[in-house]
Amino acid sequence: MSIYLIIFLNILFGLISGVFGGLGMGGGTILIPLLTIFLGMDQKLCQGINLISFLVMALFSLIIHYKHGFIETKGIIFIEMGGIVFSIIGALLASISPTLLLRKAFGIFLCVLAIIQSISIFKNK
Amino acid sequence: MIGATKKDIKQQKKTKSAKTKGGNIKKKIALIGSGAIIGFLNGFFGGGGGMVCVPILQKVLSLDAKHSHATAILVIFPLSVISSCIYVFNGFIDSFPLLTVGLGVVIGGIIGAFALKFLPPKVVRLIFAIIMFLGGIKLII
């Protein structure tokens, strides 16, 4: 693959997942499989890239969502209390896990998410 | 008579406040527990925490679809800051793909954020779920 094609695909895949991420539909769940399956990138590297690009993207989309009045802050602090501790545990565990195991576990995670998502689509209105 | 009613009201208020207090503690514990799950998955898989977060916000905080989607981004932001630090520290980052992919993600994110005003219809979300499922299968085998 030529370098230009890789650059093009990187931006394209980023763009697609960015749209879903900005919608709050989970950009990373689409970005990571795109990069690993089509560009053969390392699972852990993709996870790192996803996290960091999410941060920059989230800053912009949070401002837009805030202006539209879609942000709710009540009770969020309690989610953070549990979340911060366990995100450290999760990230450390990912660092020491074998890449192949992480890749397969991520695949299972995606399937479960897809099933939950489908059920909620049919359940809600 | 009046005294009795006053007492009744007082009693009622007391039980009501006790009830909501108990409910609040339960809710807080549910929120902390949910946070733990969201944080762990987001840290371990480097993403996806937001998708787990949306239905939790809808159920526990009874937010509607648009608010829960937007608020999910707020929830996982601090968690992603911490997880990113650990990923970077352990060397799971590369500047070339980060810059190119990141550029796409940021532009896409802005488009997506504006699009939330018109939340995608069920069909789009279902297609998204199907693609995700196929991607998952491909990663497992």
Chai-1 contact restraints between the chains, C-beta under 6 A:
chainA,res_idxA,chainB,res_idxB,connection_type,confidence,min_distance_angstrom,max_distance_angstrom,comment,restraint_id
A,I7,B,T100,contact,1.0,0.0,6.0,A-B,restraint_1
A,N10,B,P97,contact,1.0,0.0,6.0,A-B,restraint_2
A,N10,B,T100,contact,1.0,0.0,6.0,A-B,restraint_3
A,N10,B,V101,contact,1.0,0.0,6.0,A-B,restraint_4
A,I11,B,T100,contact,1.0,0.0,6.0,A-B,restraint_5
A,I11,B,L103,contact,1.0,0.0,6.0,A-B,restraint_6
A,I11,B,G104,contact,1.0,0.0,6.0,A-B,restraint_7
A,G14,B,V101,contact,1.0,0.0,6.0,A-B,restraint_8
A,G14,B,G104,contact,1.0,0.0,6.0,A-B,restraint_9
A,G14,B,V105,contact,1.0,0.0,6.0,A-B,restraint_10
A,L15,B,G104,contact,1.0,0.0,6.0,A-B,restraint_11
A,L15,B,I107,contact,1.0,0.0,6.0,A-B,restraint_12
A,L15,B,G108,contact,1.0,0.0,6.0,A-B,restraint_13
A,G18,B,G104,contact,1.0,0.0,6.0,A-B,restraint_14
A,G18,B,V105,contact,1.0,0.0,6.0,A-B,restraint_15
A,G18,B,G108,contact,1.0,0.0,6.0,A-B,restraint_16
A,G18,B,G109,contact,1.0,0.0,6.0,A-B,restraint_17
A,V19,B,G108,contact,1.0,0.0,6.0,A-B,restraint_18
A,V19,B,I111,contact,1.0,0.0,6.0,A-B,restraint_19
A,V19,B,G112,contact,1.0,0.0,6.0,A-B,restraint_20
A,G21,B,G109,contact,1.0,0.0,6.0,A-B,restraint_21
A,G22,B,G109,contact,1.0,0.0,6.0,A-B,restraint_22
A,G22,B,G112,contact,1.0,0.0,6.0,A-B,restraint_23
A,G22,B,A113,contact,1.0,0.0,6.0,A-B,restraint_24
A,L23,B,G112,contact,1.0,0.0,6.0,A-B,restraint_25
A,L23,B,L116,contact,1.0,0.0,6.0,A-B,restraint_26
A,G24,B,G50,contact,1.0,0.0,6.0,A-B,restraint_27
A,G24,B,H69,contact,1.0,0.0,6.0,A-B,restraint_28
A,G24,B,A70,contact,1.0,0.0,6.0,A-B,restraint_29
A,G24,B,A72,contact,1.0,0.0,6.0,A-B,restraint_30
A,G24,B,I73,contact,1.0,0.0,6.0,A-B,restraint_31
A,G26,B,G48,contact,1.0,0.0,6.0,A-B,restraint_32
A,G26,B,G50,contact,1.0,0.0,6.0,A-B,restraint_33
A,G26,B,M51,contact,1.0,0.0,6.0,A-B,restraint_34
A,G28,B,G47,contact,1.0,0.0,6.0,A-B,restraint_35
A,G28,B,G48,contact,1.0,0.0,6.0,A-B,restraint_36
A,T29,B,G48,contact,1.0,0.0,6.0,A-B,restraint_37
A,T29,B,M51,contact,1.0,0.0,6.0,A-B,restraint_38
A,T29,B,M132,contact,1.0,0.0,6.0,A-B,restraint_39
A,P33,B,G135,contact,1.0,0.0,6.0,A-B,restraint_40
A,I37,B,K138,contact,1.0,0.0,6.0,A-B,restraint_41
A,K44,B,F92,contact,1.0,0.0,6.0,A-B,restraint_42
A,L45,B,F92,contact,1.0,0.0,6.0,A-B,restraint_43
A,L45,B,D94,contact,1.0,0.0,6.0,A-B,restraint_44
A,Q47,B,G46,contact,1.0,0.0,6.0,A-B,restraint_45
A,G48,B,Y87,contact,1.0,0.0,6.0,A-B,restraint_46
A,G48,B,F92,contact,1.0,0.0,6.0,A-B,restraint_47
A,G48,B,I93,contact,1.0,0.0,6.0,A-B,restraint_48
A,I49,B,P97,contact,1.0,0.0,6.0,A-B,restraint_49
A,I49,B,L98,contact,1.0,0.0,6.0,A-B,restraint_50
A,I49,B,V101,contact,1.0,0.0,6.0,A-B,restraint_51
A,N50,B,G46,contact,1.0,0.0,6.0,A-B,restraint_52
A,N50,B,G47,contact,1.0,0.0,6.0,A-B,restraint_53
A,L51,B,G46,contact,1.0,0.0,6.0,A-B,restraint_54
A,L51,B,S80,contact,1.0,0.0,6.0,A-B,restraint_55
A,L51,B,S83,contact,1.0,0.0,6.0,A-B,restraint_56
A,L51,B,S84,contact,1.0,0.0,6.0,A-B,restraint_57
A,L51,B,Y87,contact,1.0,0.0,6.0,A-B,restraint_58
A,I52,B,S84,contact,1.0,0.0,6.0,A-B,restraint_59
A,S53,B,V101,contact,1.0,0.0,6.0,A-B,restraint_60
A,S53,B,G102,contact,1.0,0.0,6.0,A-B,restraint_61
A,S53,B,V105,contact,1.0,0.0,6.0,A-B,restraint_62
A,F54,B,S80,contact,1.0,0.0,6.0,A-B,restraint_63
A,L55,B,S80,contact,1.0,0.0,6.0,A-B,restraint_64
A,V56,B,V106,contact,1.0,0.0,6.0,A-B,restraint_65
A,M57,B,V105,contact,1.0,0.0,6.0,A-B,restraint_66
A,M57,B,V106,contact,1.0,0.0,6.0,A-B,restraint_67
A,M57,B,G109,contact,1.0,0.0,6.0,A-B,restraint_68
A,A58,B,I73,contact,1.0,0.0,6.0,A-B,restraint_69
A,A58,B,F77,contact,1.0,0.0,6.0,A-B,restraint_70
A,F60,B,G109,contact,1.0,0.0,6.0,A-B,restraint_71
A,F60,B,I110,contact,1.0,0.0,6.0,A-B,restraint_72
A,S61,B,I73,contact,1.0,0.0,6.0,A-B,restraint_73
A,S61,B,G109,contact,1.0,0.0,6.0,A-B,restraint_74
A,S61,B,A113,contact,1.0,0.0,6.0,A-B,restraint_75
A,L62,B,I73,contact,1.0,0.0,6.0,A-B,restraint_76
A,I64,B,A113,contact,1.0,0.0,6.0,A-B,restraint_77
A,H65,B,A70,contact,1.0,0.0,6.0,A-B,restraint_78
A,H65,B,A113,contact,1.0,0.0,6.0,A-B,restraint_79
A,F70,B,K66,contact,1.0,0.0,6.0,A-B,restraint_80
A,F70,B,H67,contact,1.0,0.0,6.0,A-B,restraint_81
A,F70,B,A70,contact,1.0,0.0,6.0,A-B,restraint_82
A,I71,B,A70,contact,1.0,0.0,6.0,A-B,restraint_83
A,I71,B,T71,contact,1.0,0.0,6.0,A-B,restraint_84
A,I71,B,L74,contact,1.0,0.0,6.0,A-B,restraint_85
A,E72,B,L63,contact,1.0,0.0,6.0,A-B,restraint_86
A,E72,B,H67,contact,1.0,0.0,6.0,A-B,restraint_87
A,E72,B,T71,contact,1.0,0.0,6.0,A-B,restraint_88
A,G75,B,L31,contact,1.0,0.0,6.0,A-B,restraint_89
A,G75,B,L61,contact,1.0,0.0,6.0,A-B,restraint_90
A,I76,B,V75,contact,1.0,0.0,6.0,A-B,restraint_91
A,F78,B,K28,contact,1.0,0.0,6.0,A-B,restraint_92
A,F78,B,L31,contact,1.0,0.0,6.0,A-B,restraint_93
A,F78,B,I32,contact,1.0,0.0,6.0,A-B,restraint_94
A,I79,B,L31,contact,1.0,0.0,6.0,A-B,restraint_95
A,I79,B,S34,contact,1.0,0.0,6.0,A-B,restraint_96
A,I79,B,G35,contact,1.0,0.0,6.0,A-B,restraint_97
A,I79,B,V75,contact,1.0,0.0,6.0,A-B,restraint_98
A,E80,B,P78,contact,1.0,0.0,6.0,A-B,restraint_99
A,M81,B,I32,contact,1.0,0.0,6.0,A-B,restraint_100
A,G82,B,I32,contact,1.0,0.0,6.0,A-B,restraint_101
A,G82,B,G35,contact,1.0,0.0,6.0,A-B,restraint_102
A,G82,B,A36,contact,1.0,0.0,6.0,A-B,restraint_103
A,G83,B,G35,contact,1.0,0.0,6.0,A-B,restraint_104
A,G83,B,I38,contact,1.0,0.0,6.0,A-B,restraint_105
A,G83,B,G39,contact,1.0,0.0,6.0,A-B,restraint_106
A,G83,B,L79,contact,1.0,0.0,6.0,A-B,restraint_107
A,F86,B,A36,contact,1.0,0.0,6.0,A-B,restraint_108
A,F86,B,G39,contact,1.0,0.0,6.0,A-B,restraint_109
A,F86,B,F40,contact,1.0,0.0,6.0,A-B,restraint_110
A,S87,B,G39,contact,1.0,0.0,6.0,A-B,restraint_111
A,S87,B,N42,contact,1.0,0.0,6.0,A-B,restraint_112
A,S87,B,G43,contact,1.0,0.0,6.0,A-B,restraint_113
A,S87,B,L79,contact,1.0,0.0,6.0,A-B,restraint_114
A,S87,B,I82,contact,1.0,0.0,6.0,A-B,restraint_115
A,S87,B,S83,contact,1.0,0.0,6.0,A-B,restraint_116
A,I88,B,I82,contact,1.0,0.0,6.0,A-B,restraint_117
A,G90,B,F40,contact,1.0,0.0,6.0,A-B,restraint_118
A,G90,B,G43,contact,1.0,0.0,6.0,A-B,restraint_119
A,G90,B,F44,contact,1.0,0.0,6.0,A-B,restraint_120
A,A91,B,G43,contact,1.0,0.0,6.0,A-B,restraint_121
A,A91,B,S83,contact,1.0,0.0,6.0,A-B,restraint_122
A,A91,B,I86,contact,1.0,0.0,6.0,A-B,restraint_123
A,L93,B,F44,contact,1.0,0.0,6.0,A-B,restraint_124
A,A94,B,F44,contact,1.0,0.0,6.0,A-B,restraint_125
A,S95,B,N90,contact,1.0,0.0,6.0,A-B,restraint_126
A,R103,B,L139,contact,1.0,0.0,6.0,A-B,restraint_127
A,K104,B,I140,contact,1.0,0.0,6.0,A-B,restraint_128
A,F106,B,F45,contact,1.0,0.0,6.0,A-B,restraint_129
A,F106,B,L139,contact,1.0,0.0,6.0,A-B,restraint_130
A,G107,B,G136,contact,1.0,0.0,6.0,A-B,restraint_131
A,G107,B,L139,contact,1.0,0.0,6.0,A-B,restraint_132
A,G107,B,I140,contact,1.0,0.0,6.0,A-B,restraint_133
A,F109,B,F45,contact,1.0,0.0,6.0,A-B,restraint_134
A,L110,B,M132,contact,1.0,0.0,6.0,A-B,restraint_135
A,L110,B,G135,contact,1.0,0.0,6.0,A-B,restraint_136
A,L110,B,G136,contact,1.0,0.0,6.0,A-B,restraint_137
A,C111,B,F133,contact,1.0,0.0,6.0,A-B,restraint_138
A,C111,B,G136,contact,1.0,0.0,6.0,A-B,restraint_139
A,L113,B,M51,contact,1.0,0.0,6.0,A-B,restraint_140
A,A114,B,A129,contact,1.0,0.0,6.0,A-B,restraint_141
A,A114,B,M132,contact,1.0,0.0,6.0,A-B,restraint_142
A,A114,B,F133,contact,1.0,0.0,6.0,A-B,restraint_143
A,Q117,B,A129,contact,1.0,0.0,6.0,A-B,restraint_144
A,S118,B,A129,contact,1.0,0.0,6.0,A-B,restraint_145
A,S120,B,P55,contact,1.0,0.0,6.0,A-B,restraint_146
A,I121,B,K122,contact,1.0,0.0,6.0,A-B,restraint_147
A,I121,B,R125,contact,1.0,0.0,6.0,A-B,restraint_148
A,I121,B,L126,contact,1.0,0.0,6.0,A-B,restraint_149
